[in-house]
């Protein structure tokens, strides 16, 4: 499973998602959007012009701010 998480350290939802994935031993790439024009452009493209974080890309499928319950379902479906 390949996971990219777009977020920022000042974002509580991002910190929660990051902590959850780490607690489950899930490997993921964390992309900080602050001052990252490419990441911001991606977010706006997949989220109808909005910069919604965290946004995760799991095996090519985008999940916008899924929350912990959503993350659990994503991991269950990929297991």
N, C-alpha and C positions, 0 to 999 in steps of 0.2 A: 504494500500500500504506500503510495506516494502522497504526502500531504504538504501543502504550502499554506501557511497562515499569515495573512496580512493584518497588521495591527500596529499598536503604539503602546509604549510603556505607561503612558498616562491614562490609558483606557481600562477601567475596571473589568469590563466584559472580556477584553483581550487577556488581561492578567489571569482571570478565572479560567478561561479556555486553555491558556498556556499551562497553568498549574494542573488542570485536569489531565491534559494529554501527557504531561511529564509524570504524573502520579500513576498513570496506566502503562508507563514505559513505552509510549508510542513515539517513534522518531518522526520529526517534522522539521521543515525549514520555516523559520520565523523571519518574516520580511517586515521591517519597520518602515512605515509609510512616511514618517516625518522627514521632510526635505528629500523625498524620493519621488521625483516626477514620474518615472516609469510605473511605480507602484500605484500612485495616485491616478494616473491615466487608466490603468487596468481596473481599479476599483470603480471609477466613474463609468467605464464601458460596461462592466457586468452588473452594475447596480443602478441602471437608468439615470446616470448623471450624478449619483450621490456617492459620497465617501463613507460607506457604512463599514465599520469594523467591529469585531473581527469578521473578515471574509476568508473562508477556507476553500482551497481547491484540493479535492480528494480524488485521486486517479482521474483528473481532468474534469470532474463535476464540481460546480461552484455551489457553496453553501454560505448564505449571508446571515451572519450573527445567529447561528443555530442554537446557542445556549447549551447548557450542560446536558439536558435531556436529548437535544438534537445530536450532540456529539456522541452520546451513548448509542443512539440508534444508528448513526453513521458507522461507528466502530463494529456494532453487532452485524450490520449488513455486509461489512467487508471482511469479517472474520472467516 
